Amino acid sequence: MAFLSFKLKKESEKCFACKFNYMNNVEVTSKGYVHFLQMEDKIKSVLKGTMTSICAMCPYKSKFEKVYGKTPVDYFTK
């Protein structure tokens, strides 16, 4: 297991508070999967594309991947 500093862990948690993280429009099932709430497929794909493009430019993306092992888009959406 890699050594994770407190600063790295703290900076990786900024993805949870990101305003482009569309967690307000999702629900978590009993198995822990995230599903978008009653949205059309076109809207889901636009939101996921927006998250992907914003996360690609974010300086905290690499820190999030080091801590959680996934990109923020893969972690927050299914």
N, C-alpha and C positions, 0 to 999 in steps of 0.2 A: 504494500500500500504506500502510495506517495505521501510525502509530508505536505500538509496543507496549513498554511499560516492563518492566523486569526484574521489578518487584513484581507487575504484572498477569500476566505469564507464570507466575510462581511460584504465585500464588493460583489460577490456572486449573488447575494440575496437581493441586490438592487433590481434584478430581473422580476422579482415578485411584485415590486411596487411600480414597475414601468407602466406609463399611461398607454402604451401601445400593446400591452398584454391584455387580451380580451377575455380575461377570466370572469369579468362581470356578466358576460353573456353565455356562460357555460354552467354545467352542473357536473358533479362528480358522482359516479354511480357507486354502489356498494363494493364493487371490485376495484375502485380507484381510477376507473377510466373517465376521461373528460369528454363530454359531448356538448356541442353547441346547442343552446336552447331554441327550439322551434324556429329555425332559420332556413331559408331556401338554400339549395346547394350552391347556387351562384354567389350568394352572400357569404357563405362559409369559405368558398375558395378565394374570394376577394380579401376577406379578413386574414386568412392564412397567408396569402401572398403579401399582404401589407406587413404582417408580423415578420415574415421571412426577410423582406427587404430592409426593414428597420433593424432587425437583429443582425443583419450582415454588416451594418455600419457601426454597431454598438461596441464600445471598447470593453464592455463587461462580458461579452459573449464567450471569449476564450476562458475567462475565469469561471464562468458558469459551467462550461464543459469540463474543466479540470475537476471541479467539485462533484458534479452530478453525473458526468459521463455521457450526457446528451446535450444537443443544442436546446436552447429555450423553446423553440417552436415544437420540436419533438417531445419535449418534456410536458408542455402545457396542452398540447392538442393530440388527438388520436387520429 
